[in-house]
Amino acid sequence: MSAVISEPMPFIRPMRADDLDDVMRVENAAYAHPWSAGIVRDCLRVGYSCWVCELGEELVAHVVMSIAAGEAHLLNLCVDPAWQSRGLGRRLLRRTLRVAKERNTDTVFLEVRESNASARQLYESEGFCEIGRRTQYYPADRNGREDALVYARALL
Protein backbone atom coordinates (compact mmCIF):
# COMPACT_ATOMS: atom_id res chain seq x y z
CA MET A 1 0.00 0.00 0.00
CA SER A 2 1.43 3.37 -0.99
CA ALA A 3 1.21 6.46 1.16
CA VAL A 4 -1.00 9.30 0.00
CA ILE A 5 0.86 12.60 -0.13
CA SER A 6 -1.37 15.63 0.14
CA GLU A 7 -0.56 19.24 -0.53
CA PRO A 8 -0.80 21.65 2.39
CA MET A 9 -3.94 23.76 2.65
CA PRO A 10 -3.64 27.32 1.34
CA PHE A 11 -3.44 29.96 4.06
CA ILE A 12 -4.21 33.57 3.15
CA ARG A 13 -3.00 36.35 5.43
CA PRO A 14 -2.11 40.04 5.24
CA MET A 15 1.24 40.75 3.60
CA ARG A 16 4.03 41.94 5.89
CA ALA A 17 7.19 43.87 5.12
CA ASP A 18 9.29 40.78 5.86
CA ASP A 19 7.48 38.96 3.02
CA LEU A 20 9.12 41.21 0.44
CA ASP A 21 11.87 38.78 -0.62
CA ASP A 22 9.36 35.96 -1.17
CA VAL A 23 6.91 38.28 -2.96
CA MET A 24 9.71 39.37 -5.29
CA ARG A 25 10.68 35.73 -5.94
CA VAL A 26 7.09 35.04 -7.07
CA GLU A 27 6.94 38.29 -9.13
CA ASN A 28 10.17 37.47 -10.93
CA ALA A 29 9.12 33.87 -11.59
CA ALA A 30 5.69 34.84 -12.94
CA TYR A 31 6.23 38.02 -14.94
CA ALA A 32 8.57 39.08 -17.72
CA HIS A 33 8.10 42.65 -16.43
CA PRO A 34 7.65 42.28 -12.64
CA TRP A 35 6.93 44.99 -10.13
CA SER A 36 9.97 46.31 -8.29
CA ALA A 37 10.50 45.75 -4.59
CA GLY A 38 10.04 49.50 -4.13
CA ILE A 39 6.55 49.41 -5.63
CA VAL A 40 5.48 46.56 -3.35
CA ARG A 41 7.05 48.29 -0.34
CA ASP A 42 5.20 51.54 -1.19
CA CYS A 43 1.88 49.68 -1.48
CA LEU A 44 2.39 48.29 2.02
CA ARG A 45 3.52 51.66 3.36
CA VAL A 46 0.45 53.55 2.14
CA GLY A 47 -1.93 50.90 3.47
CA TYR A 48 -3.18 49.17 0.34
CA SER A 49 -4.94 45.85 0.89
CA CYS A 50 -2.05 43.40 0.39
CA TRP A 51 -2.42 39.67 0.95
CA VAL A 52 -0.26 36.58 0.50
CA CYS A 53 -1.08 32.91 0.08
CA GLU A 54 1.11 30.34 1.77
CA LEU A 55 1.26 26.59 1.25
CA GLY A 56 3.01 25.19 4.27
CA GLU A 57 6.07 27.37 4.75
CA GLU A 58 6.16 28.58 1.14
CA LEU A 59 4.70 31.89 -0.01
CA VAL A 60 3.24 31.10 -3.45
CA ALA A 61 0.97 34.02 -4.39
CA HIS A 62 0.07 37.60 -3.55
CA VAL A 63 -2.46 40.29 -4.36
CA VAL A 64 -2.51 44.09 -4.02
CA MET A 65 -5.63 46.28 -4.12
CA SER A 66 -6.18 49.98 -3.50
CA ILE A 67 -9.47 51.20 -2.06
CA ALA A 68 -10.64 54.83 -2.08
CA ALA A 69 -13.83 56.83 -2.59
CA GLY A 70 -16.08 53.77 -2.87
CA GLU A 71 -13.96 52.12 -5.57
CA ALA A 72 -11.31 49.44 -5.49
CA HIS A 73 -8.57 48.82 -8.02
CA LEU A 74 -7.01 45.37 -8.19
CA LEU A 75 -3.41 46.28 -8.98
CA ASN A 76 -1.61 42.95 -8.93
CA LEU A 77 -2.63 39.31 -8.59
CA CYS A 78 0.35 36.99 -8.96
CA VAL A 79 0.72 33.22 -8.51
CA ASP A 80 4.03 31.37 -8.75
CA PRO A 81 4.00 29.52 -12.10
CA ALA A 82 4.64 26.22 -10.27
CA TRP A 83 1.33 26.68 -8.45
CA GLN A 84 -0.87 28.16 -11.18
CA SER A 85 -4.14 26.51 -12.27
CA ARG A 86 -4.84 25.17 -8.78
CA GLY A 87 -7.39 27.75 -7.65
CA LEU A 88 -5.03 29.94 -5.62
CA GLY A 89 -5.60 33.03 -7.77
CA ARG A 90 -9.35 32.54 -7.40
CA ARG A 91 -9.03 32.26 -3.62
CA LEU A 92 -7.01 35.48 -3.45
CA LEU A 93 -9.42 37.25 -5.79
CA ARG A 94 -12.40 36.23 -3.68
CA ARG A 95 -10.62 37.40 -0.52
CA THR A 96 -9.98 40.83 -2.02
CA LEU A 97 -13.59 41.09 -3.20
CA ARG A 98 -14.79 40.35 0.36
CA VAL A 99 -12.41 42.98 1.75
CA ALA A 100 -13.62 45.53 -0.80
CA LYS A 101 -17.24 44.81 0.07
CA GLU A 102 -16.51 45.08 3.81
CA ARG A 103 -15.04 48.53 3.12
CA ASN A 104 -18.24 49.69 1.37
CA THR A 105 -16.79 49.56 -2.12
CA ASP A 106 -19.28 49.82 -4.97
CA THR A 107 -17.07 48.71 -7.87
CA VAL A 108 -13.78 46.89 -8.38
CA PHE A 109 -11.66 47.71 -11.44
CA LEU A 110 -8.60 46.03 -12.90
CA GLU A 111 -6.42 45.92 -15.99
CA VAL A 112 -5.27 42.67 -17.57
CA ARG A 113 -2.97 41.99 -20.48
CA GLU A 114 -4.95 41.25 -23.62
CA SER A 115 -2.76 38.15 -24.15
CA ASN A 116 -3.40 36.76 -20.65
CA ALA A 117 -6.25 34.39 -21.53
CA SER A 118 -6.17 32.46 -18.24
CA ALA A 119 -6.45 35.63 -16.13
CA ARG A 120 -9.22 36.97 -18.35
CA GLN A 121 -11.13 33.69 -17.96
CA LEU A 122 -10.72 33.87 -14.17
CA TYR A 123 -11.98 37.44 -13.95
CA GLU A 124 -14.92 36.79 -16.28
CA SER A 125 -15.89 33.65 -14.32
CA GLU A 126 -15.96 35.79 -11.16
CA GLY A 127 -18.35 38.34 -12.66
CA PHE A 128 -15.99 40.93 -14.14
CA CYS A 129 -16.95 42.50 -17.46
CA GLU A 130 -14.70 44.18 -19.99
CA ILE A 131 -15.45 47.91 -20.07
CA GLY A 132 -12.55 49.37 -22.03
CA ARG A 133 -9.01 49.21 -23.31
CA ARG A 134 -5.78 51.04 -22.48
CA THR A 135 -3.68 51.12 -25.62
CA GLN A 136 -0.02 50.14 -25.19
CA TYR A 137 -0.41 50.05 -21.40
CA TYR A 138 1.97 47.21 -20.53
CA PRO A 139 5.62 46.73 -21.51
CA ALA A 140 6.06 43.73 -23.80
CA ASP A 141 9.00 41.99 -25.38
CA ARG A 142 7.65 41.40 -28.88
CA ASN A 143 6.20 44.73 -29.98
CA GLY A 144 7.42 46.89 -27.14
CA ARG A 145 3.96 47.51 -25.65
CA GLU A 146 0.73 45.56 -25.13
CA ASP A 147 -2.84 46.72 -24.64
CA ALA A 148 -4.62 46.28 -21.34
CA LEU A 149 -8.26 45.34 -21.15
CA VAL A 150 -10.12 47.19 -18.39
CA TYR A 151 -12.55 45.10 -16.38
CA ALA A 152 -15.07 46.07 -13.71
CA ARG A 153 -17.37 44.29 -11.30
CA ALA A 154 -20.10 45.87 -9.24
CA LEU A 155 -20.32 44.74 -5.62
CA LEU A 156 -23.94 44.55 -4.51
Contacts in CASP RR format, 6 or more apart in sequence:
PFRMAT RR
TARGET T0000
AUTHOR 0000-0000-0000
METHOD contacts of the structure
MODEL  1
MSAVISEPMPFIRPMRADDLDDVMRVENAAYAHPWSAGIVRDCLRVGYSC
WVCELGEELVAHVVMSIAAGEAHLLNLCVDPAWQSRGLGRRLLRRTLRVA
KERNTDTVFLEVRESNASARQLYESEGFCEIGRRTQYYPADRNGREDALV
YARALL
7 55 0 8 1.000
8 55 0 8 1.000
8 56 0 8 1.000
9 55 0 8 1.000
10 53 0 8 1.000
10 54 0 8 1.000
10 55 0 8 1.000
10 88 0 8 1.000
10 91 0 8 1.000
11 53 0 8 1.000
11 54 0 8 1.000
11 55 0 8 1.000
11 56 0 8 1.000
12 51 0 8 1.000
12 52 0 8 1.000
12 53 0 8 1.000
12 54 0 8 1.000
12 91 0 8 1.000
12 92 0 8 1.000
12 95 0 8 1.000
13 51 0 8 1.000
13 52 0 8 1.000
13 54 0 8 1.000
14 50 0 8 1.000
14 51 0 8 1.000
14 52 0 8 1.000
15 23 0 8 1.000
15 44 0 8 1.000
15 50 0 8 1.000
15 51 0 8 1.000
15 52 0 8 1.000
15 62 0 8 1.000
15 64 0 8 1.000
16 44 0 8 1.000
17 41 0 8 1.000
17 44 0 8 1.000
19 52 0 8 1.000
19 59 0 8 1.000
19 62 0 8 1.000
20 37 0 8 1.000
20 40 0 8 1.000
20 41 0 8 1.000
22 52 0 8 1.000
22 58 0 8 1.000
22 59 0 8 1.000
23 40 0 8 1.000
23 52 0 8 1.000
23 59 0 8 1.000
23 62 0 8 1.000
24 34 0 8 1.000
24 37 0 8 1.000
24 40 0 8 1.000
25 59 0 8 1.000
25 80 0 8 1.000
26 59 0 8 1.000
26 60 0 8 1.000
26 61 0 8 1.000
26 62 0 8 1.000
26 78 0 8 1.000
26 79 0 8 1.000
26 80 0 8 1.000
27 34 0 8 1.000
27 35 0 8 1.000
27 40 0 8 1.000
27 78 0 8 1.000
28 34 0 8 1.000
29 80 0 8 1.000
29 81 0 8 1.000
29 82 0 8 1.000
30 78 0 8 1.000
30 79 0 8 1.000
30 80 0 8 1.000
30 81 0 8 1.000
31 78 0 8 1.000
32 140 0 8 1.000
32 141 0 8 1.000
33 138 0 8 1.000
33 139 0 8 1.000
33 140 0 8 1.000
35 76 0 8 1.000
40 50 0 8 1.000
40 64 0 8 1.000
43 50 0 8 1.000
43 64 0 8 1.000
43 66 0 8 1.000
43 75 0 8 1.000
44 50 0 8 1.000
48 64 0 8 1.000
48 65 0 8 1.000
48 66 0 8 1.000
48 67 0 8 1.000
48 75 0 8 1.000
49 63 0 8 1.000
49 64 0 8 1.000
49 65 0 8 1.000
49 66 0 8 1.000
49 67 0 8 1.000
49 72 0 8 1.000
49 96 0 8 1.000
49 99 0 8 1.000
49 100 0 8 1.000
50 62 0 8 1.000
50 63 0 8 1.000
50 64 0 8 1.000
50 65 0 8 1.000
51 62 0 8 1.000
51 63 0 8 1.000
51 92 0 8 1.000
51 95 0 8 1.000
51 96 0 8 1.000
52 59 0 8 1.000
52 61 0 8 1.000
52 62 0 8 1.000
53 59 0 8 1.000
53 60 0 8 1.000
53 61 0 8 1.000
53 62 0 8 1.000
53 79 0 8 1.000
53 88 0 8 1.000
53 89 0 8 1.000
53 91 0 8 1.000
53 92 0 8 1.000
54 60 0 8 1.000
55 83 0 8 1.000
60 79 0 8 1.000
60 80 0 8 1.000
60 82 0 8 1.000
60 83 0 8 1.000
60 88 0 8 1.000
61 77 0 8 1.000
61 78 0 8 1.000
61 79 0 8 1.000
61 80 0 8 1.000
61 83 0 8 1.000
61 88 0 8 1.000
61 89 0 8 1.000
61 92 0 8 1.000
62 76 0 8 1.000
62 77 0 8 1.000
62 78 0 8 1.000
62 92 0 8 1.000
63 74 0 8 1.000
63 76 0 8 1.000
63 77 0 8 1.000
63 78 0 8 1.000
63 89 0 8 1.000
63 92 0 8 1.000
63 93 0 8 1.000
63 95 0 8 1.000
63 96 0 8 1.000
64 74 0 8 1.000
64 75 0 8 1.000
64 76 0 8 1.000
64 77 0 8 1.000
65 72 0 8 1.000
65 73 0 8 1.000
65 74 0 8 1.000
65 75 0 8 1.000
65 96 0 8 1.000
65 99 0 8 1.000
65 100 0 8 1.000
65 108 0 8 1.000
66 72 0 8 1.000
66 73 0 8 1.000
66 75 0 8 1.000
67 73 0 8 1.000
67 99 0 8 1.000
67 100 0 8 1.000
67 103 0 8 1.000
67 105 0 8 1.000
70 103 0 8 1.000
70 104 0 8 1.000
70 105 0 8 1.000
70 106 0 8 1.000
70 107 0 8 1.000
71 105 0 8 1.000
71 106 0 8 1.000
71 107 0 8 1.000
71 108 0 8 1.000
71 109 0 8 1.000
72 96 0 8 1.000
72 100 0 8 1.000
72 103 0 8 1.000
72 105 0 8 1.000
72 107 0 8 1.000
72 108 0 8 1.000
72 109 0 8 1.000
73 108 0 8 1.000
73 109 0 8 1.000
73 110 0 8 1.000
74 93 0 8 1.000
74 96 0 8 1.000
74 108 0 8 1.000
74 109 0 8 1.000
74 110 0 8 1.000
75 110 0 8 1.000
77 89 0 8 1.000
77 92 0 8 1.000
77 93 0 8 1.000
77 96 0 8 1.000
77 110 0 8 1.000
77 119 0 8 1.000
79 88 0 8 1.000
79 89 0 8 1.000
79 92 0 8 1.000
84 118 0 8 1.000
85 118 0 8 1.000
89 122 0 8 1.000
90 122 0 8 1.000
90 126 0 8 1.000
93 122 0 8 1.000
93 123 0 8 1.000
93 126 0 8 1.000
94 126 0 8 1.000
96 108 0 8 1.000
97 108 0 8 1.000
97 126 0 8 1.000
97 153 0 8 1.000
97 155 0 8 1.000
100 108 0 8 1.000
100 155 0 8 1.000
101 155 0 8 1.000
105 155 0 8 1.000
106 154 0 8 1.000
106 155 0 8 1.000
107 152 0 8 1.000
107 153 0 8 1.000
107 154 0 8 1.000
107 155 0 8 1.000
108 128 0 8 1.000
108 152 0 8 1.000
108 153 0 8 1.000
108 155 0 8 1.000
109 150 0 8 1.000
109 151 0 8 1.000
109 152 0 8 1.000
110 123 0 8 1.000
110 128 0 8 1.000
110 150 0 8 1.000
110 151 0 8 1.000
110 152 0 8 1.000
111 134 0 8 1.000
111 137 0 8 1.000
111 148 0 8 1.000
111 149 0 8 1.000
111 150 0 8 1.000
111 151 0 8 1.000
112 119 0 8 1.000
112 120 0 8 1.000
112 123 0 8 1.000
112 148 0 8 1.000
112 149 0 8 1.000
112 151 0 8 1.000
113 119 0 8 1.000
113 138 0 8 1.000
113 146 0 8 1.000
113 147 0 8 1.000
113 148 0 8 1.000
113 149 0 8 1.000
114 133 0 8 1.000
114 146 0 8 1.000
114 147 0 8 1.000
114 148 0 8 1.000
114 149 0 8 1.000
115 146 0 8 1.000
120 149 0 8 1.000
123 151 0 8 1.000
123 153 0 8 1.000
124 151 0 8 1.000
126 153 0 8 1.000
127 153 0 8 1.000
128 151 0 8 1.000
128 152 0 8 1.000
128 153 0 8 1.000
129 151 0 8 1.000
129 152 0 8 1.000
129 153 0 8 1.000
130 149 0 8 1.000
130 150 0 8 1.000
130 151 0 8 1.000
131 150 0 8 1.000
131 151 0 8 1.000
131 152 0 8 1.000
132 149 0 8 1.000
132 150 0 8 1.000
133 147 0 8 1.000
133 148 0 8 1.000
133 149 0 8 1.000
133 150 0 8 1.000
134 147 0 8 1.000
134 148 0 8 1.000
134 150 0 8 1.000
135 147 0 8 1.000
136 145 0 8 1.000
136 146 0 8 1.000
136 147 0 8 1.000
137 145 0 8 1.000
137 146 0 8 1.000
137 147 0 8 1.000
137 148 0 8 1.000
138 145 0 8 1.000
138 146 0 8 1.000
138 147 0 8 1.000
138 148 0 8 1.000
139 145 0 8 1.000
139 146 0 8 1.000
140 146 0 8 1.000
END
